[in-house]
Amino acid sequence: MGTFIVRRLLQAIPVVLGVSFAVFMMMHLLPGDPAIIMAGEAAQPAQIEQMRVNLGLNDPILTQYWRYITNAIRGDLGTSIRTDMPVRNEIFDVRFATTVQLALVATAFSMFFGLIIGIVSVVWRRSFLDILLMLIALLGLSVPNFWLGVILINFFSLQMGWLPITGWGTPAQMVMPALMLGIGGSAVIARMTRASMLEVFNQDYIRTAYAKGASERIVIFRHALRNAMIPVITVVGLQFGFLLSGAVISETIFAINGLGRLMIQSLMNRDFPTAQGAILVCSLLFVLVNMCVDITYRFVNKRIDLN
């Protein structure tokens, strides 16, 4: 296990470097000059040029990237152009924990309902209930997140008055963002669970279990579900990683101060250091989540050798 973790961490280094370099180059291709933003629109050309020198913007692009990545390794992600605060504080003071909580709640919702729908569909496979649940799952996949968020706000907040529209922290504030992000995820998990379990049901050991007189519950939960969980865990891990980095729409609609909203605000204000730092943190989280998913395989199926 230790060898596997070390090997995966070493494999993650070029991935993170590649992502950081791509983001760094894209930030420099965006319109807008950070020197003008920091010096002010009314600044004289000499002041703007001095600001460019102070920021190191006149250095070659590779020199700027090397300086950025070496500082990032030491934990220095730069200074926010908009707030003049360290980017590390902008990310980790409140926003990082908020986005992680949002991703965890949405993932828990997706897993709970996705697994239930998938298992029920397999138990009553080829029945009307199976067809109905898969149609509902297909509908959940097809509904755009932003449209679903607007519908949830209109029904639960404006018409019924049950839930607050904005904010994060209380259970009531968590419901609609989790629903918005979790419905699509639960549909994916439900369809993947059903497909994986139907494939497992064609295996010889399932027929042997039935031949030995095992009950339907034992066959499903002890034999079929456990062996069908590998692709489901993969989907859950990918979804959790995407939620960490891609909850931009949900955080914008519900005014949640998370990483996604921070990235949008930074890009709109041409705050390139903050945007770069947030994207770099999200890429690191995505790599770590994928490594945790691979480790989880071993606990679900002891026959998988990680070494």
C-alpha positions as CSV (number, residue, x, y, z in Angstrom):
1,M,0.0,0.0,0.0
2,G,2.8,2.4,0.9
3,T,4.6,1.7,-2.3
4,F,1.4,2.3,-4.3
5,I,0.8,5.7,-2.6
6,V,4.4,6.8,-3.2
7,R,4.2,5.8,-6.9
8,R,0.9,7.6,-7.4
9,L,2.2,10.7,-5.8
10,L,5.2,10.7,-8.1
11,Q,2.9,10.1,-11.1
12,A,0.8,13.1,-10.0
13,I,3.8,15.5,-10.1
14,P,3.9,15.8,-14.0
15,V,0.1,16.1,-14.1
16,V,0.0,19.0,-11.6
17,L,2.9,20.7,-13.4
18,G,1.2,20.3,-16.7
19,V,-2.1,21.7,-15.4
20,S,-0.3,24.6,-13.6
21,F,1.6,25.5,-16.8
22,A,-1.6,25.4,-19.0
23,V,-3.5,27.6,-16.5
24,F,-0.5,30.0,-16.3
25,M,-0.4,30.4,-20.0
26,M,-4.1,30.8,-20.4
27,M,-4.2,33.5,-17.7
28,H,-1.6,35.4,-19.8
29,L,-3.7,35.1,-22.9
30,L,-6.7,36.7,-21.3
31,P,-7.3,40.4,-22.1
32,G,-6.4,42.9,-19.4
33,D,-3.1,44.1,-17.9
34,P,-2.6,43.3,-14.1
35,A,-0.2,46.3,-13.9
36,I,-3.0,48.7,-15.1
37,I,-5.5,47.1,-12.7
38,M,-3.2,47.5,-9.7
39,A,-1.9,51.0,-10.7
40,G,-5.4,52.3,-11.5
41,E,-6.9,53.5,-14.7
42,A,-5.7,57.1,-14.1
43,A,-2.1,56.0,-13.6
44,Q,0.7,57.5,-15.8
45,P,2.6,55.3,-18.2
46,A,5.7,55.5,-16.0
47,Q,3.7,54.3,-13.0
48,I,2.3,51.4,-15.0
49,E,5.7,50.4,-16.3
50,Q,7.1,50.5,-12.7
51,M,4.3,48.3,-11.6
52,R,5.1,45.9,-14.4
53,V,8.7,45.8,-13.2
54,N,7.6,45.2,-9.6
55,L,5.3,42.3,-10.7
56,G,8.0,40.8,-12.9
57,L,5.7,41.0,-16.0
58,N,8.6,42.1,-18.2
59,D,10.5,38.9,-17.6
60,P,10.3,36.0,-20.1
61,I,7.2,33.9,-19.7
62,L,9.1,30.8,-18.7
63,T,10.9,32.8,-16.0
64,Q,7.6,34.1,-14.7
65,Y,6.3,30.5,-14.6
66,W,9.3,29.2,-12.8
67,R,9.1,31.9,-10.2
68,Y,5.4,31.1,-9.8
69,I,5.7,27.4,-9.4
70,T,8.7,27.5,-7.0
71,N,6.8,29.9,-4.8
72,A,3.7,27.7,-5.0
73,I,5.7,24.7,-3.8
74,R,6.7,26.7,-0.7
75,G,3.0,27.6,-0.2
76,D,3.1,31.1,-1.6
77,L,0.4,31.4,-4.3
78,G,0.9,35.2,-4.7
79,T,-1.1,38.2,-3.8
80,S,-4.6,39.0,-4.9
81,I,-4.8,42.0,-7.2
82,R,-8.3,42.8,-6.1
83,T,-7.9,42.6,-2.3
84,D,-4.1,42.8,-1.9
85,M,-4.3,39.8,0.4
86,P,-2.3,36.5,0.1
87,V,-4.1,34.2,-2.3
88,R,-3.5,31.4,0.2
89,N,-5.7,33.2,2.7
90,E,-8.3,34.0,0.1
91,I,-8.7,30.3,-0.7
92,F,-8.3,28.5,2.6
93,D,-9.9,30.9,5.1
94,V,-13.5,30.0,4.3
95,R,-14.0,29.2,0.7
96,F,-12.1,25.9,0.6
97,A,-14.0,24.3,3.5
98,T,-17.3,25.5,2.0
99,T,-16.7,23.9,-1.4
100,V,-15.5,20.6,0.2
101,Q,-18.7,20.6,2.4
102,L,-20.8,21.2,-0.7
103,A,-19.1,18.4,-2.6
104,L,-19.5,16.0,0.3
105,V,-23.2,16.7,0.8
106,A,-23.9,16.5,-2.9
107,T,-21.9,13.3,-3.2
108,A,-23.7,11.7,-0.2
109,F,-27.0,12.6,-1.7
110,S,-26.0,11.1,-5.1
111,M,-24.7,7.9,-3.6
112,F,-27.7,7.3,-1.3
113,F,-30.4,7.8,-3.9
114,G,-28.3,6.4,-6.9
115,L,-27.6,3.1,-5.1
116,I,-31.2,2.7,-4.0
117,I,-32.6,3.3,-7.4
118,G,-30.0,1.1,-9.1
119,I,-30.6,-1.8,-6.7
120,V,-34.4,-1.5,-6.9
121,S,-34.1,-1.6,-10.7
122,V,-32.1,-4.8,-10.6
123,V,-34.4,-6.5,-8.1
124,W,-37.4,-5.7,-10.3
125,R,-35.5,-5.8,-13.6
126,R,-37.5,-5.8,-16.8
127,S,-40.6,-4.7,-14.9
128,F,-42.6,-1.5,-15.2
129,L,-40.9,-0.1,-12.1
130,D,-37.5,-0.7,-13.6
131,I,-38.5,1.1,-16.8
132,L,-40.0,4.0,-14.8
133,L,-36.9,4.4,-12.6
134,M,-34.5,4.4,-15.6
135,L,-36.7,7.0,-17.3
136,I,-36.5,9.2,-14.2
137,A,-32.7,8.7,-14.1
138,L,-32.5,9.7,-17.8
139,L,-34.5,12.8,-17.0
140,G,-32.1,13.6,-14.2
141,L,-29.2,13.3,-16.6
142,S,-30.9,15.6,-19.2
143,V,-31.9,18.5,-16.9
144,P,-29.3,21.3,-17.0
145,N,-28.0,22.3,-13.6
146,F,-28.6,26.0,-13.9
147,W,-32.3,25.5,-15.0
148,L,-32.8,23.0,-12.1
149,G,-31.4,25.6,-9.7
150,V,-33.8,28.2,-10.9
151,I,-36.8,25.8,-10.6
152,L,-35.8,24.8,-7.1
153,I,-35.5,28.5,-6.0
154,N,-38.9,29.3,-7.5
155,F,-40.7,26.4,-5.9
156,F,-39.0,25.9,-2.5
157,S,-38.2,29.6,-1.7
158,L,-40.5,31.9,-3.7
159,Q,-43.7,29.9,-3.7
160,M,-43.5,27.7,-0.6
161,G,-41.1,29.8,1.5
162,W,-39.5,26.7,3.0
163,L,-35.9,27.2,2.2
164,P,-33.5,30.3,2.1
165,I,-32.3,31.3,-1.4
166,T,-28.7,32.2,-0.6
167,G,-26.0,31.3,1.9
168,W,-24.3,28.2,3.2
169,G,-23.9,26.7,6.7
170,T,-27.3,25.7,8.0
171,P,-29.1,22.4,7.0
172,A,-31.8,24.5,5.3
173,Q,-29.3,26.3,3.2
174,M,-27.6,23.0,2.1
175,V,-30.8,21.4,0.7
176,M,-31.1,23.2,-2.7
177,P,-27.5,23.3,-3.7
178,A,-27.1,19.6,-2.8
179,L,-30.2,18.8,-4.8
180,M,-29.0,20.8,-7.8
181,L,-25.7,19.1,-7.9
182,G,-26.8,15.7,-6.6
183,I,-29.7,14.9,-8.9
184,G,-27.6,14.4,-12.0
185,G,-25.0,12.5,-10.0
186,S,-27.6,10.2,-8.5
187,A,-28.9,9.4,-12.1
188,V,-25.4,8.5,-13.2
189,I,-24.8,6.3,-10.2
190,A,-28.2,4.6,-10.6
191,R,-27.6,3.7,-14.2
192,M,-24.0,2.5,-13.5
193,T,-25.2,0.4,-10.5
194,R,-27.9,-1.2,-12.6
195,A,-25.5,-2.0,-15.5
196,S,-22.8,-3.3,-13.3
197,M,-25.1,-5.5,-11.2
198,L,-26.8,-6.9,-14.3
199,E,-23.4,-7.9,-15.6
200,V,-22.5,-9.5,-12.3
201,F,-25.8,-11.4,-12.3
202,N,-24.6,-13.3,-15.4
203,Q,-21.5,-14.7,-13.6
204,D,-21.3,-18.3,-12.5
205,Y,-20.9,-17.6,-8.8
206,I,-24.3,-15.8,-8.7
207,R,-25.9,-18.9,-10.2
208,T,-24.1,-21.1,-7.7
209,A,-25.3,-18.9,-4.8
210,Y,-28.9,-19.3,-6.0
211,A,-28.4,-23.1,-6.4
212,K,-27.2,-23.3,-2.8
213,G,-30.4,-21.8,-1.7
214,A,-29.2,-18.3,-0.8
215,S,-31.9,-15.7,-0.4
216,E,-32.3,-12.8,-2.8
217,R,-31.1,-10.3,-0.2
218,I,-27.9,-12.3,0.4
219,V,-27.2,-12.7,-3.3
220,I,-27.7,-9.0,-4.0
221,F,-25.9,-7.4,-1.1
222,R,-23.2,-10.0,-0.2
223,H,-22.3,-11.2,-3.7
224,A,-23.6,-9.0,-6.5
225,L,-23.4,-5.5,-5.1
226,R,-19.9,-5.8,-3.6
227,N,-18.5,-7.1,-6.9
228,A,-20.3,-4.5,-8.9
229,M,-19.1,-1.6,-6.9
230,I,-15.7,-1.0,-8.6
231,P,-17.1,1.0,-11.6
232,V,-19.6,2.7,-9.3
233,I,-16.7,3.8,-7.0
234,T,-14.9,5.2,-10.1
235,V,-18.0,7.2,-11.0
236,V,-18.4,8.5,-7.5
237,G,-14.7,9.6,-7.3
238,L,-14.9,11.4,-10.6
239,Q,-18.1,13.1,-9.6
240,F,-16.6,14.2,-6.3
241,G,-13.6,15.6,-8.0
242,F,-15.7,17.5,-10.5
243,L,-17.9,18.9,-7.8
244,L,-14.8,20.2,-6.0
245,S,-13.7,22.1,-9.0
246,G,-16.9,22.6,-10.9
247,A,-19.5,23.8,-8.4
248,V,-19.2,27.2,-10.1
249,I,-22.9,27.4,-11.2
250,S,-24.3,26.3,-7.9
251,E,-22.2,28.7,-5.9
252,T,-23.0,31.5,-8.2
253,I,-26.8,30.9,-8.2
254,F,-27.0,30.4,-4.4
255,A,-24.4,33.1,-3.6
256,I,-22.1,30.5,-1.8
257,N,-18.6,31.8,-1.0
258,G,-16.7,28.8,-2.3
259,L,-13.9,28.2,-4.7
260,G,-16.1,28.2,-7.8
261,R,-17.5,31.6,-7.0
262,L,-14.0,32.8,-6.1
263,M,-12.7,31.8,-9.6
264,I,-15.5,33.5,-11.4
265,Q,-15.0,36.7,-9.4
266,S,-11.3,36.6,-10.0
267,L,-11.6,36.2,-13.7
268,M,-14.2,39.0,-14.0
269,N,-11.9,41.3,-12.0
270,R,-8.8,40.1,-13.9
271,D,-7.3,38.9,-10.6
272,F,-5.0,36.4,-12.3
273,P,-3.0,35.2,-9.2
274,T,-6.2,34.3,-7.3
275,A,-7.7,32.4,-10.3
276,Q,-4.5,30.6,-10.9
277,G,-4.2,29.6,-7.2
278,A,-7.8,28.4,-7.0
279,I,-7.5,26.2,-10.2
280,L,-4.1,24.8,-9.0
281,V,-5.7,23.8,-5.6
282,C,-8.7,22.2,-7.4
283,S,-6.3,20.2,-9.7
284,L,-4.4,19.0,-6.6
285,L,-7.6,17.9,-5.0
286,F,-8.7,16.1,-8.1
287,V,-5.5,14.1,-8.1
288,L,-5.8,13.2,-4.4
289,V,-9.4,12.1,-4.9
290,N,-8.4,9.8,-7.7
291,M,-5.7,8.3,-5.6
292,C,-8.2,7.7,-2.8
293,V,-10.6,6.0,-5.2
294,D,-7.8,3.6,-6.3
295,I,-7.1,2.8,-2.6
296,T,-10.8,2.2,-2.0
297,Y,-10.8,-0.5,-4.7
298,R,-8.6,-2.6,-2.4
299,F,-11.0,-2.4,0.5
300,V,-14.0,-3.3,-1.6
301,N,-12.3,-6.2,-3.4
302,K,-9.4,-7.9,-1.6
303,R,-8.3,-9.6,-4.8
304,I,-7.1,-6.3,-6.3
305,D,-3.4,-5.9,-5.9
306,L,-2.3,-2.2,-5.7
307,N,1.4,-3.1,-5.9
